Amino acid sequence: MSLESTLISLAENKLNELKSYVASPDQNEEQMKADVTTTFIELGQLTEFAHISDSGLTASSIDQLIEIESKKNALARTFSWMYV
């Protein structure tokens, strides 16, 4: 697996983690907020590579990371407490 593939795979896994918090908000609210915040930040760090010039990423990988970032931002809107 290439570094690009690994980066995209990690970002997809973090996005799936965020989706799981939306689908199953079963845990303690404070713990969920901490977990969502941590995952959101980690995913943001991964997708940031799409915005770095001369990062060495292919155009396809950049497009994939931007797509993941868009999905992350859409999911963030479901956590209204993030905007307080």
Wavefront OBJ file of the C-alpha trace (Angstrom):
o trace
v 0.000 0.000 0.000
v 1.381 3.398 -0.957
v 1.612 6.370 1.368
v -1.224 8.060 -0.559
v -3.441 5.000 -0.197
v -2.648 4.808 3.502
v -3.493 8.490 3.996
v -6.826 8.118 2.206
v -7.620 4.896 4.051
v -6.931 6.549 7.422
v -9.127 9.509 6.460
v -11.946 7.193 5.366
v -11.682 5.285 8.659
v -11.905 8.526 10.659
v -14.906 9.613 8.585
v -16.574 6.276 9.343
v -15.888 6.843 13.041
v -17.710 10.169 12.852
v -20.604 8.504 11.042
v -20.816 5.894 13.797
v -21.261 8.639 16.418
v -24.203 9.988 14.407
v -25.714 6.520 13.967
v -25.248 5.375 17.579
v -25.065 8.207 20.091
v -25.348 5.677 22.927
v -22.407 6.625 25.063
v -22.132 9.239 27.794
v -22.685 12.687 26.277
v -19.469 14.215 27.607
v -17.421 11.225 26.429
v -19.108 11.347 23.020
v -18.301 15.054 22.686
v -14.660 14.371 23.535
v -14.470 11.453 21.104
v -16.183 13.374 18.287
v -13.931 16.392 18.817
v -10.792 14.258 18.790
v -11.868 12.350 15.679
v -12.906 15.572 13.938
v -9.482 17.114 14.612
v -7.621 13.981 13.521
v -9.607 13.835 10.288
v -8.970 17.525 9.670
v -5.250 16.938 10.021
v -5.371 14.149 7.454
v -7.433 16.098 4.929
v -5.192 19.150 5.330
v -2.658 17.424 3.072
v -5.014 18.141 0.156
v -4.388 21.876 0.658
v -0.599 21.796 0.805
v 1.049 22.838 -2.454
v 3.680 20.478 -3.729
v 2.634 17.810 -1.227
v 3.503 15.095 -3.711
v -0.082 13.833 -3.793
v -1.665 13.001 -7.113
v -4.652 15.021 -8.311
v -6.845 11.984 -7.727
v -5.712 11.670 -4.100
v -6.242 15.381 -3.534
v -9.766 15.074 -4.942
v -10.490 12.112 -2.681
v -9.269 13.964 0.412
v -11.337 17.033 -0.478
v -14.399 14.812 -0.911
v -13.773 13.274 2.529
v -13.327 16.764 3.974
v -16.674 17.851 2.509
v -18.385 14.855 4.072
v -16.684 15.632 7.405
v -17.959 19.199 7.294
v -21.478 18.031 6.461
v -21.398 15.625 9.412
v -20.151 18.371 11.717
v -23.441 20.177 11.223
v -25.216 17.291 12.955
v -23.260 18.091 16.114
v -24.816 21.466 16.893
v -22.836 21.744 20.148
v -19.659 22.127 18.064
v -20.848 25.584 17.033
v -21.675 26.968 20.453
l 1 2 3 4 5 6 7 8 9 10 11 12 13 14 15 16 17 18 19 20 21 22 23 24 25 26 27 28 29 30 31 32 33 34 35 36 37 38 39 40 41 42 43 44 45 46 47 48 49 50 51 52 53 54 55 56 57 58 59 60 61 62 63 64 65 66 67 68 69 70 71 72 73 74 75 76 77 78 79 80 81 82 83 84
